[in-house]
Amino acid sequence: MSDVAIRAENLSKVYKIYEKDIDRLKETFHPFHKRYSRDFFALQNISFEIGRGENVGLVGKNGAGKSTLLKIITGVLTPSGGNLEVRGRIASLLELGAGFNPEMTGVENIYMNGLLINQPRSEMDKKIYDIVAFADIGEFINQPVKTYSSGMFARLAFAVNAFVEPDILIVDEALSVGDAFFQSKCMDKMRKMIDGGVTVLFVSHDTFAVKNLCQRAFWLESGKIIMDGSSKDVIESYRRSIVEAQRGDQNDQTRALIESARESQENNSAEDFDLPIKNLELNREIFLKNAEYQRIQDGRASFENIQLLNPEGEPVTEIIFEQEVILRMVVKFHADIDCLGMGYHIRNSTGIDLIYTDSRFNKTKAIFDAKRGEIYVIDWKFKAALRQELYDIACVISTPADVNLNTSNLCDFIPCALQFAVVSPNPYQTLVGGYVHWHNDLKVTKITKELAK
């Protein structure tokens, strides 16, 4: 048996666009076949292979061709050109409620969907209880689906497709209507399906979800695959394009917010810690070389160096669990800037953001009224309460763009500014299931008869 689940060769989909409805009739009946339409290429000669058990995310703006591609793979649409080979049973969530009869109950629709994918009733009898339990829509399971909310549709649709044992599962934004708990259940179920060898194609505007679930990703733009690679690399490049397209000027409300933040910082006395300003050039050449990977800059301000230091101010690459460290950023201004914000992400080896913080969370700390040529040192002190593993630190400096849209203009963003490893002398701490140790004040009380009254 071939290891390829889906193979596409020069796949295209062309739609005819008419300016007026009457033009369709004119073109159909014109004796000399005159055209009254123009071609719109939803897909343009794309080729790829997806292996069995591979999990692939699709990202791109609305209209990029993601849904068209998935509909062709599932057989809902026929391609205008090229070849497509699909091996295995497909289960898909493309449109909310697709494949459901609104007059039939949830249970009746479960059996009907089983028939559509050649699952005999005897097989569906074995799975009905698991499907109903996973959907968790209560007594509505026996009501016509026309009475369902969008969330109930999503729950039932995913449950049916997840438990019919498909070879290929395709999900296109269908989970975005569900509640957060149900989305978490679905993500966990998809991970288990991937572990079981199911091929998954996942489309979402939530790039964090794509990076978390998928090892590989396609970036589609104007009907073409412009990047095919690891989800980490594709997502970073896609985010960069979005950021560059959204750059803009500050509006009046944003300027008012900056003034409020400036006053708040002047009136607040934050705790300071003393760390000698020394060795700012140490390892700078190494930093600059490593920082070039997918770096985004606009030329107004830049990181000159980023270091991870112990309390004595010495660079470290290996940290003991819960050790206190300082992340030092050296920032140089190449233009006058009235308000600069700073932040950093800590990511695991697959690129998933585990920790994020920025200056907004630290008593509105920012750099105000910086002049061209000035250099600032920003120190972040924290305890690395992370499980034993290798981590990346991404660093960002930006200026507010639009307070209404909660957007910023990036001055400098470095996806991998430096790496560090966490080690633990305590064997128990290496067994922790999560990545981050969350500090708690723990209190244990034994209930006595007097307290229970």
C-alpha positions as CSV (number, residue, x, y, z in Angstrom):
1,M,0.0,0.0,0.0
2,S,1.3,3.4,-0.9
3,D,2.3,5.8,1.9
4,V,0.7,8.7,0.0
5,A,-2.8,9.7,1.2
6,I,-3.4,12.7,-1.1
7,R,-1.5,13.7,-4.2
8,A,-2.3,16.7,-6.4
9,E,-0.7,17.6,-9.7
10,N,-1.2,21.0,-11.3
11,L,-4.6,21.3,-9.7
12,S,-6.7,24.3,-10.8
13,K,-10.1,25.7,-10.2
14,V,-11.5,28.5,-12.4
15,Y,-14.8,30.3,-12.0
16,K,-16.4,32.5,-14.6
17,I,-17.3,36.0,-13.3
18,Y,-20.1,37.9,-14.9
19,E,-20.7,41.6,-14.4
20,K,-24.5,41.2,-15.0
21,D,-26.8,38.2,-14.8
22,I,-27.9,38.7,-18.4
23,D,-24.3,38.2,-19.6
24,R,-24.5,34.6,-18.6
25,L,-27.3,34.1,-21.1
26,K,-25.6,36.1,-23.8
27,E,-22.5,34.0,-23.5
28,T,-24.5,30.7,-23.5
29,F,-26.5,31.5,-26.7
30,H,-24.1,33.7,-28.6
31,P,-23.7,32.2,-32.1
32,F,-20.0,33.0,-32.3
33,H,-19.3,32.1,-28.6
34,K,-18.4,35.6,-27.6
35,R,-17.2,35.8,-24.0
36,Y,-19.0,38.1,-21.6
37,S,-17.1,36.8,-18.5
38,R,-13.7,36.9,-17.0
39,D,-11.8,34.0,-15.3
40,F,-11.2,33.9,-11.6
41,F,-8.6,31.4,-10.6
42,A,-9.4,30.1,-7.1
43,L,-6.6,27.6,-7.5
44,Q,-3.6,27.9,-9.9
45,N,-1.7,24.8,-10.8
46,I,-0.8,23.6,-7.3
47,S,1.0,20.3,-6.7
48,F,1.7,18.5,-3.4
49,E,1.8,15.2,-1.7
50,I,0.5,14.4,1.8
51,G,1.6,11.1,3.4
52,R,-0.5,8.8,5.5
53,G,-0.8,9.9,9.1
54,E,0.6,13.3,8.2
55,N,-1.1,16.4,9.9
56,V,-1.1,19.5,7.7
57,G,-2.4,23.0,8.4
58,L,-3.6,25.4,5.8
59,V,-3.2,29.2,6.4
60,G,-3.9,32.2,4.3
61,K,-6.3,35.2,4.0
62,N,-9.9,34.8,3.1
63,G,-10.2,34.1,-0.6
64,A,-6.7,32.5,-0.8
65,G,-8.2,29.1,-1.9
66,K,-8.1,27.1,1.2
67,S,-11.8,26.0,1.3
68,T,-11.8,25.5,-2.5
69,L,-8.9,23.1,-2.2
70,L,-10.6,21.1,0.6
71,K,-13.9,20.9,-1.3
72,I,-12.1,19.5,-4.3
73,I,-10.3,16.9,-2.0
74,T,-13.7,15.9,-0.5
75,G,-15.4,15.7,-3.9
76,V,-17.8,18.6,-3.3
77,L,-16.2,20.5,-6.2
78,T,-14.6,19.2,-9.4
79,P,-11.3,20.7,-10.5
80,S,-11.0,22.7,-13.7
81,G,-7.6,21.1,-14.5
82,G,-5.0,18.8,-13.1
83,N,-5.1,15.5,-11.3
84,L,-6.1,14.6,-7.8
85,E,-5.6,11.2,-6.1
86,V,-7.1,10.5,-2.7
87,R,-6.6,7.2,-0.9
88,G,-8.8,6.3,2.0
89,R,-12.1,7.1,3.6
90,I,-12.7,10.9,4.1
91,A,-14.6,12.5,7.0
92,S,-15.0,16.3,6.7
93,L,-16.3,19.3,8.5
94,L,-16.4,22.0,5.8
95,E,-19.6,23.9,6.4
96,L,-21.8,24.0,9.5
97,G,-24.6,21.4,9.3
98,A,-23.5,20.2,5.8
99,G,-24.8,16.6,5.3
100,F,-27.5,17.0,8.0
101,N,-31.2,16.8,7.3
102,P,-32.8,19.6,9.3
103,E,-36.1,17.7,9.7
104,M,-34.4,14.6,11.2
105,T,-33.3,14.3,14.8
106,G,-29.6,14.2,15.9
107,V,-29.7,10.4,16.3
108,E,-31.3,9.9,12.9
109,N,-28.7,12.2,11.3
110,I,-25.9,10.1,12.9
111,Y,-27.1,7.0,11.2
112,M,-27.7,8.8,7.9
113,N,-24.2,10.1,7.9
114,G,-23.0,6.6,8.6
115,L,-24.7,5.4,5.5
116,L,-23.2,8.2,3.4
117,I,-19.7,6.9,4.2
118,N,-20.7,3.2,3.8
119,Q,-20.9,2.4,7.5
120,P,-23.6,-0.2,8.0
121,R,-26.1,0.3,10.8
122,S,-24.6,-2.5,12.8
123,E,-21.3,-0.6,13.0
124,M,-23.1,2.7,13.9
125,D,-24.9,0.9,16.7
126,K,-21.5,0.2,18.3
127,K,-20.5,3.8,18.0
128,I,-23.7,5.7,18.7
129,Y,-23.1,6.0,22.5
130,D,-19.6,7.3,22.1
131,I,-20.8,9.9,19.5
132,V,-23.7,11.0,21.7
133,A,-21.5,11.3,24.7
134,F,-18.8,13.3,22.9
135,A,-21.4,15.7,21.3
136,D,-22.9,16.3,24.8
137,I,-25.9,18.2,23.7
138,G,-28.3,16.5,26.1
139,E,-31.9,15.9,25.2
140,F,-31.5,17.8,21.9
141,I,-30.0,14.7,20.4
142,N,-33.6,13.5,20.0
143,Q,-34.8,16.8,18.5
144,P,-34.8,17.9,14.9
145,V,-31.5,19.5,14.1
146,K,-33.3,22.6,12.7
147,T,-33.7,23.5,16.4
148,Y,-29.9,23.4,17.0
149,S,-27.7,26.3,17.7
150,S,-24.5,26.7,15.7
151,G,-22.6,25.3,18.7
152,M,-24.8,22.2,18.7
153,F,-24.3,21.7,15.0
154,A,-20.5,21.8,15.5
155,R,-20.6,19.4,18.4
156,L,-22.6,16.8,16.6
157,A,-20.8,17.2,13.2
158,F,-17.4,16.7,14.8
159,A,-18.5,13.8,17.0
160,V,-19.9,12.0,14.0
161,N,-16.8,12.5,11.8
162,A,-14.4,11.7,14.6
163,F,-15.9,8.3,15.5
164,V,-16.5,6.8,12.1
165,E,-12.8,5.9,11.9
166,P,-11.8,7.9,8.8
167,D,-8.5,7.6,7.1
168,I,-8.5,11.3,6.3
169,L,-10.1,14.0,8.5
170,I,-10.6,17.5,7.1
171,V,-11.6,20.4,9.3
172,D,-12.3,23.9,7.9
173,E,-12.9,26.5,10.7
174,A,-15.9,24.4,11.8
175,L,-14.7,24.4,15.4
176,S,-14.6,28.2,15.8
177,V,-18.3,28.3,16.7
178,G,-18.0,25.9,19.7
179,D,-17.2,26.9,23.2
180,A,-13.7,26.8,24.5
181,F,-14.1,23.5,26.4
182,F,-15.5,21.8,23.3
183,Q,-12.7,23.2,21.2
184,S,-10.2,21.7,23.7
185,K,-11.9,18.3,23.5
186,C,-11.8,18.4,19.7
187,M,-8.1,19.3,19.6
188,D,-7.4,16.5,22.0
189,K,-9.4,14.0,19.9
190,M,-7.6,15.1,16.7
191,R,-4.2,14.5,18.4
192,K,-5.3,11.0,19.3
193,M,-6.5,10.4,15.8
194,I,-3.1,11.7,14.5
195,D,-1.4,9.3,16.9
196,G,-3.6,6.5,15.5
197,G,-2.4,7.2,11.9
198,V,-5.2,9.4,10.6
199,T,-4.3,12.0,8.0
200,V,-5.5,15.4,9.2
201,L,-6.0,18.6,7.1
202,F,-6.8,21.5,9.4
203,V,-7.8,25.1,8.2
204,S,-7.9,27.8,10.8
205,H,-7.2,31.5,11.2
206,D,-5.9,30.6,14.7
207,T,-2.3,30.3,13.8
208,F,-1.4,29.1,17.3
209,A,-3.9,26.2,16.9
210,V,-2.3,25.3,13.6
211,K,1.2,25.4,15.0
212,N,0.1,23.4,18.1
213,L,-1.7,20.6,16.1
214,C,0.2,20.4,12.8
215,Q,3.8,19.5,12.0
216,R,3.5,20.8,8.4
217,A,1.7,23.7,6.9
218,F,0.8,25.2,3.5
219,W,0.5,29.0,3.1
220,L,-1.9,29.8,0.3
221,E,-2.1,33.2,-1.5
222,S,-4.2,34.0,-4.5
223,G,-4.8,30.3,-5.3
224,K,-1.1,29.3,-5.1
225,I,0.9,27.5,-2.4
226,I,3.7,30.1,-1.8
227,M,5.2,28.2,1.1
228,D,5.2,24.5,2.2
229,G,7.2,23.5,5.2
230,S,7.2,23.0,9.0
231,S,4.3,24.7,10.6
232,K,6.7,26.7,12.8
233,D,8.5,28.2,9.7
234,V,5.3,28.8,7.7
235,I,3.4,30.4,10.6
236,E,6.2,32.8,11.3
237,S,6.5,33.9,7.7
238,Y,2.7,34.2,7.4
239,R,2.5,36.4,10.5
240,R,5.3,38.6,9.2
241,S,3.3,39.2,6.0
242,I,0.2,40.2,8.0
243,V,2.2,42.5,10.3
244,E,3.9,44.3,7.3
245,A,0.5,44.7,5.7
246,Q,-1.1,46.2,8.8
247,R,1.5,48.9,9.5
248,G,-0.1,52.3,10.0
249,D,0.0,55.6,11.8
250,Q,-1.2,56.3,15.3
251,N,-4.7,57.7,15.7
252,D,-5.9,60.3,18.2
253,Q,-7.2,57.7,20.7
254,T,-3.9,55.9,20.6
255,R,-2.0,59.1,21.2
256,A,-4.3,59.8,24.2
257,L,-3.6,56.3,25.5
258,I,0.2,57.0,25.3
259,E,-0.2,60.2,27.3
260,S,-2.2,58.3,30.0
261,A,0.4,55.6,30.1
262,R,3.2,58.2,30.5
263,E,1.4,59.8,33.4
264,S,0.7,56.4,35.0
265,Q,4.3,55.4,34.8
266,E,5.5,58.7,36.4
267,N,3.0,58.2,39.3
268,N,3.9,54.6,40.0
269,S,7.0,53.5,41.7
270,A,7.8,50.0,40.5
271,E,10.3,47.7,42.3
272,D,13.8,48.0,40.8
273,F,16.6,45.6,41.0
274,D,20.3,46.3,40.7
275,L,22.2,44.5,38.1
276,P,25.5,46.0,36.8
277,I,25.4,47.4,33.3
278,K,28.4,45.6,31.9
279,N,29.4,43.2,29.1
280,L,26.8,44.7,26.7
281,E,29.0,43.6,23.7
282,L,29.5,40.1,25.0
283,N,28.3,37.5,22.4
284,R,26.8,40.3,20.3
285,E,28.2,39.0,17.0
286,I,26.7,35.6,17.7
287,F,23.4,37.2,18.6
288,L,23.2,39.3,15.4
289,K,24.0,36.3,13.3
290,N,21.3,34.1,14.9
291,A,18.8,36.9,14.9
292,E,18.6,37.2,11.1
293,Y,16.4,34.1,10.9
294,Q,12.9,35.5,10.0
295,R,13.6,38.8,11.6
296,I,11.1,41.6,11.0
297,Q,12.4,45.3,11.2
298,D,11.1,48.7,10.1
299,G,14.3,50.6,10.8
300,R,13.1,52.9,13.6
301,A,14.6,50.9,16.5
302,S,16.4,47.6,16.8
303,F,17.8,45.1,19.3
304,E,21.6,45.4,19.5
305,N,22.0,42.5,21.8
306,I,19.9,40.1,23.9
307,Q,21.4,38.1,26.8
308,L,20.1,35.7,29.4
309,L,22.0,36.4,32.7
310,N,22.3,35.0,36.1
311,P,21.9,37.3,39.2
312,E,25.6,38.1,39.0
313,G,25.2,39.4,35.4
314,E,27.0,36.4,33.7
315,P,25.5,34.9,30.5
316,V,23.9,31.5,30.9
317,T,22.5,28.9,28.5
318,E,21.6,26.3,31.1
319,I,19.2,27.1,34.0
320,I,18.3,25.0,37.0
321,F,14.5,24.6,37.6
322,E,13.1,27.8,39.3
323,Q,16.4,29.6,39.0
324,E,16.1,33.4,38.9
325,V,17.5,34.9,35.7
326,I,17.5,38.2,33.9
327,L,16.6,38.6,30.2
328,R,18.5,41.7,29.1
329,M,17.6,43.6,25.9
330,V,19.9,46.3,24.5
331,V,17.8,48.6,22.2
332,K,19.1,51.3,19.9
333,F,16.9,54.1,18.4
334,H,17.3,55.1,14.8
335,A,14.5,57.6,14.9
336,D,12.6,59.7,17.5
337,I,9.9,57.6,19.0
338,D,7.3,58.8,21.6
339,C,6.3,55.4,23.0
340,L,8.1,52.1,22.6
341,G,6.7,48.9,24.1
342,M,8.7,45.7,24.8
343,G,7.9,42.0,25.2
344,Y,9.1,38.5,24.9
345,H,7.8,35.0,24.3
346,I,9.2,31.7,25.6
347,R,8.5,28.8,23.2
348,N,9.1,25.1,23.3
349,S,11.0,23.2,20.6
350,T,8.0,23.0,18.4
351,G,7.4,26.8,18.4
352,I,4.4,26.8,20.8
353,D,4.2,30.0,22.9
354,L,4.2,28.9,26.6
355,I,4.9,32.3,28.2
356,Y,4.2,35.8,26.9
357,T,4.6,39.1,28.7
358,D,5.1,42.7,27.6
359,S,5.5,46.1,29.1
360,R,1.7,46.7,29.4
361,F,1.6,44.1,32.1
362,N,4.3,45.8,34.2
363,K,2.7,49.0,35.5
364,T,2.5,50.5,32.0
365,K,6.3,50.6,31.7
366,A,7.5,51.8,28.3
367,I,10.2,54.0,26.8
368,F,8.8,57.5,26.2
369,D,10.3,60.3,24.1
370,A,13.4,58.4,22.9
371,K,15.7,60.2,20.5
372,R,17.6,59.0,17.5
373,G,20.9,57.5,18.6
374,E,19.9,56.7,22.2
375,I,20.6,53.3,23.6
376,Y,18.5,51.7,26.4
377,V,18.9,48.5,28.4
378,I,15.8,46.7,29.5
379,D,16.1,44.0,32.1
380,W,13.3,41.4,32.8
381,K,13.8,39.3,36.0
382,F,11.9,36.0,36.4
383,K,12.1,32.5,37.8
384,A,12.4,29.8,35.1
385,A,9.8,27.4,36.5
386,L,9.8,25.3,33.4
387,R,10.1,21.6,32.9
388,Q,13.4,20.1,31.8
389,E,13.7,20.9,28.1
390,L,15.2,23.2,25.5
391,Y,13.4,26.6,24.9
392,D,13.6,29.6,22.5
393,I,13.0,33.2,23.5
394,A,11.4,35.5,20.9
395,C,11.7,39.3,21.5
396,V,9.7,42.2,20.2
397,I,9.7,46.0,20.4
398,S,6.8,48.0,18.9
399,T,4.8,51.2,18.9
400,P,1.0,51.5,19.2
401,A,-0.8,51.7,15.9
402,D,-4.6,51.7,16.7
403,V,-6.0,51.3,20.2
404,N,-9.4,50.4,18.8
405,L,-8.0,47.4,16.8
406,N,-5.4,46.6,19.5
407,T,-2.7,46.6,16.8
408,S,1.0,47.6,16.9
409,N,3.7,48.6,14.4
410,L,6.7,46.3,14.9
411,C,10.1,48.0,15.1
412,D,11.9,44.7,15.6
413,F,10.8,41.2,16.1
414,I,13.2,38.3,16.5
415,P,11.5,34.8,16.5
416,C,14.6,33.1,18.0
417,A,16.7,35.6,19.9
418,L,18.4,33.0,22.0
419,Q,18.0,29.4,23.4
420,F,18.4,28.0,26.8
421,A,18.0,24.6,28.5
422,V,16.3,23.9,31.8
423,V,17.7,21.1,34.0
424,S,16.5,19.8,37.3
425,P,18.3,18.1,40.1
426,N,15.0,16.8,41.4
427,P,13.9,13.6,39.5
428,Y,10.3,14.3,40.3
429,Q,10.3,17.6,38.5
430,T,11.3,15.9,35.2
431,L,8.0,13.9,35.4
432,V,5.8,17.0,35.5
433,G,3.1,16.7,32.7
434,G,2.8,20.4,31.9
435,Y,5.5,22.8,30.7
436,V,5.1,25.6,33.3
437,H,5.1,25.2,37.1
438,W,2.5,27.6,38.5
439,H,3.2,28.8,42.0
440,N,0.4,28.3,44.5
441,D,-0.1,29.2,48.2
442,L,-1.3,25.9,49.4
443,K,-3.6,25.4,52.4
444,V,-5.0,22.1,53.6
445,T,-7.8,22.0,56.2
446,K,-9.2,18.9,57.9
447,I,-13.0,19.2,58.4
448,T,-14.1,18.6,61.9
449,K,-17.6,18.5,63.2
450,E,-17.3,22.1,64.5
451,L,-16.1,23.4,61.1
452,A,-18.8,21.6,59.2
453,K,-21.6,23.3,61.2
